[in-house]
Amino acid sequence: MNETVAAVNQPKTQFKDYPDVLTVQQTAELLSVCKNTIYKLIRENDLPCRRIGSAIRIRKNDVLDYMRQ
């Protein structure tokens, strides 16, 4: 029961609190999905991304655009 109360009292991170360029993990958190879903959206060209070496970065504005679809 204490765990439930602690979870309710934790502050929720707001969209504005995230950086302008996101990792796959951060994008998954924002959309409340798993990382595999983000990879699928990228693979199907539903969510634009930038690759920097092996790292994938997603602009927060692109996430907003996706959410508006």
C-alpha positions as CSV (number, residue, x, y, z in Angstrom):
1,M,0.0,0.0,0.0
2,N,2.8,2.4,0.7
3,E,4.2,1.8,-2.8
4,T,0.9,2.9,-4.2
5,V,0.8,6.1,-2.2
6,A,4.4,6.9,-3.1
7,A,3.7,6.4,-6.8
8,V,0.7,8.7,-6.7
9,N,2.7,11.4,-4.9
10,Q,5.5,11.4,-7.4
11,P,5.5,14.5,-9.6
12,K,4.7,13.7,-13.2
13,T,7.2,14.9,-15.8
14,Q,5.5,17.3,-18.2
15,F,6.2,17.5,-22.0
16,K,7.9,20.9,-21.5
17,D,10.4,19.4,-19.1
18,Y,11.9,17.2,-21.8
19,P,14.8,18.5,-24.0
20,D,14.1,19.6,-27.6
21,V,15.9,16.5,-29.0
22,L,14.9,13.2,-27.5
23,T,16.3,9.7,-27.2
24,V,14.2,6.7,-28.1
25,Q,13.6,6.0,-24.4
26,Q,12.4,9.6,-23.7
27,T,10.1,9.4,-26.7
28,A,8.7,6.2,-25.5
29,E,8.0,7.7,-22.0
30,L,6.3,10.7,-23.6
31,L,4.0,8.5,-25.7
32,S,3.5,5.9,-23.0
33,V,4.7,3.1,-25.2
34,C,7.6,0.7,-25.2
35,K,10.9,1.4,-27.1
36,N,10.1,-1.2,-29.7
37,T,7.0,0.8,-30.7
38,I,9.1,3.9,-31.3
39,Y,11.6,1.8,-33.4
40,K,8.6,0.5,-35.4
41,L,7.3,4.1,-36.0
42,I,10.7,5.1,-37.2
43,R,11.1,2.1,-39.4
44,E,7.6,2.8,-41.0
45,N,8.5,6.5,-41.5
46,D,5.7,7.6,-39.2
47,L,8.1,9.3,-36.9
48,P,11.1,11.2,-38.3
49,C,14.5,10.8,-36.6
50,R,18.1,11.7,-37.0
51,R,20.9,9.2,-36.7
52,I,24.1,10.3,-35.1
53,G,26.5,7.3,-35.5
54,S,24.4,4.5,-34.0
55,A,22.4,6.8,-31.8
56,I,18.8,7.8,-32.8
57,R,17.5,11.3,-31.9
58,I,14.0,12.6,-32.3
59,R,12.9,16.2,-32.3
60,K,10.3,17.0,-29.8
61,N,8.4,19.0,-32.5
62,D,8.2,15.8,-34.6
63,V,6.7,14.0,-31.6
64,L,4.1,16.7,-31.3
65,D,3.3,16.5,-35.0
66,Y,2.9,12.7,-34.6
67,M,0.6,13.2,-31.7
68,R,-1.6,15.6,-33.7
69,Q,-2.2,13.0,-36.5
